[in-house]
Amino acid sequence: MTKSLWINLPVKDINKSKAFFRQLGFTLNLQYGVREDSACFLVGESNLVIMLFEEDLYESFVGTSIADKRNGSEVLFSFDAESPEEVDSLAQKVVAAGGTLYGEPGYKDGWMYGCGFVDLDGQKWNILYMDMSKMPLG
């Protein structure tokens, strides 16, 4: 049975990307990705692993070129927040770290509060607080 999930992402500048994700509170894992062209982060309580690889190294792994993220999106990464205030705080950290909000913080459907952002390399992310007591059933 699978024990963990590793998400691998291409980045243009590993040092800038490491600084960006550290500012958001992701935990740098020095057990992996200690090369000068990669980094490893643990995310959340279940320790989801996100690996960052400079573009050339990433392309050597996947055997193809990187898609142009400016013209579309293939995946949306989402992570949870403990409160609407944490969503707001993380949105401010994203902007301070050089990211861009594509969806300002706000409520959706009365029980979800979140925002969307684009990281330094064009990957799209979603920060979401969900009030499960207000979630509609069905």
C-alpha positions in Angstrom: 0.0 0.0 0.0 1.2 3.5 -0.7 2.6 5.3 2.4 3.1 8.8 1.1 2.6 11.1 -1.8 5.3 13.2 -3.3 4.5 16.1 -5.5 7.3 17.2 -7.8 7.3 20.8 -9.2 9.7 22.6 -11.6 11.1 25.9 -10.5 13.2 28.5 -12.1 15.3 29.6 -9.1 15.5 27.0 -6.3 16.7 29.6 -3.7 13.9 32.0 -4.4 11.4 29.2 -4.3 12.8 27.8 -1.1 12.5 31.2 0.5 8.9 31.6 -0.8 7.6 28.3 0.7 9.4 28.8 4.0 7.7 32.2 4.3 4.4 30.4 4.0 5.3 28.0 6.8 6.2 24.9 4.8 8.9 22.8 6.6 12.2 22.3 4.8 13.2 18.7 5.0 17.0 18.4 4.9 16.8 14.6 4.6 16.0 14.9 0.8 16.6 17.6 -1.8 19.8 18.9 -0.3 21.4 19.4 -3.7 21.9 22.9 -5.0 19.2 22.4 -7.6 16.4 20.9 -5.5 14.6 21.2 -2.2 12.2 19.1 -0.1 9.3 20.3 2.0 7.0 18.6 4.4 3.4 20.0 4.5 0.8 19.5 7.2 0.3 16.9 9.8 0.4 14.0 7.3 3.7 15.2 6.0 2.8 15.4 2.3 6.1 15.9 0.5 6.7 18.6 -2.1 9.9 18.4 -4.0 11.1 21.4 -6.0 13.5 20.8 -8.9 15.2 23.4 -11.1 13.6 23.2 -14.5 16.5 21.3 -16.3 16.6 18.7 -13.6 12.8 18.3 -13.6 12.7 17.9 -17.4 15.4 15.2 -17.1 13.1 13.2 -14.8 9.9 13.5 -16.8 11.5 13.2 -20.2 9.6 16.1 -21.7 9.4 19.9 -21.6 7.5 21.9 -19.0 4.0 23.1 -20.0 3.4 26.8 -20.3 1.4 27.6 -17.2 0.6 31.1 -18.4 -1.8 29.6 -21.0 -3.6 27.2 -18.8 -3.6 25.2 -15.6 -3.4 21.4 -15.2 -3.6 21.2 -11.5 -4.7 23.2 -8.5 -2.9 22.5 -5.2 -5.1 23.2 -2.1 -4.2 23.2 1.6 -6.3 24.0 4.6 -6.3 26.8 7.1 -7.6 26.7 10.6 -9.6 29.9 10.4 -10.5 32.8 8.0 -7.9 34.9 9.8 -5.2 32.3 8.9 -6.3 32.5 5.3 -6.0 36.3 5.4 -2.6 36.0 7.1 -1.3 33.5 4.5 -2.6 35.6 1.6 -0.5 38.5 3.0 2.5 36.3 3.3 2.1 35.1 -0.3 2.1 38.7 -1.6 5.1 39.6 0.7 7.0 36.6 -0.6 6.5 37.6 -4.2 3.4 35.5 -5.1 0.3 36.8 -6.8 -3.3 36.5 -5.6 -5.7 35.4 -8.4 -8.7 35.1 -6.0 -9.0 37.5 -3.0 -9.9 36.1 0.4 -13.6 35.6 0.8 -16.5 33.3 1.5 -18.0 30.9 -1.0 -21.3 29.1 -0.4 -21.5 30.4 3.2 -19.2 27.7 4.7 -15.9 28.0 2.8 -13.4 30.9 3.2 -10.4 31.0 1.0 -8.2 32.6 -1.6 -6.1 31.5 -4.6 -2.6 32.4 -5.4 0.1 31.8 -8.0 3.6 31.0 -6.8 6.9 32.3 -8.3 6.8 29.7 -11.0 3.2 30.0 -12.1 1.8 27.0 -10.1 -1.8 27.7 -8.8 -2.6 27.2 -5.1 -5.8 27.4 -3.0 -5.9 28.2 0.7 -9.2 27.1 2.2 -10.9 27.2 5.6 -14.0 25.0 5.8 -16.6 25.4 8.5 -17.9 21.8 8.5 -20.8 22.7 10.8 -22.3 24.8 8.0 -21.4 22.4 5.2 -24.6 21.4 3.3 -25.4 17.7 3.4 -26.0 15.6 0.3 
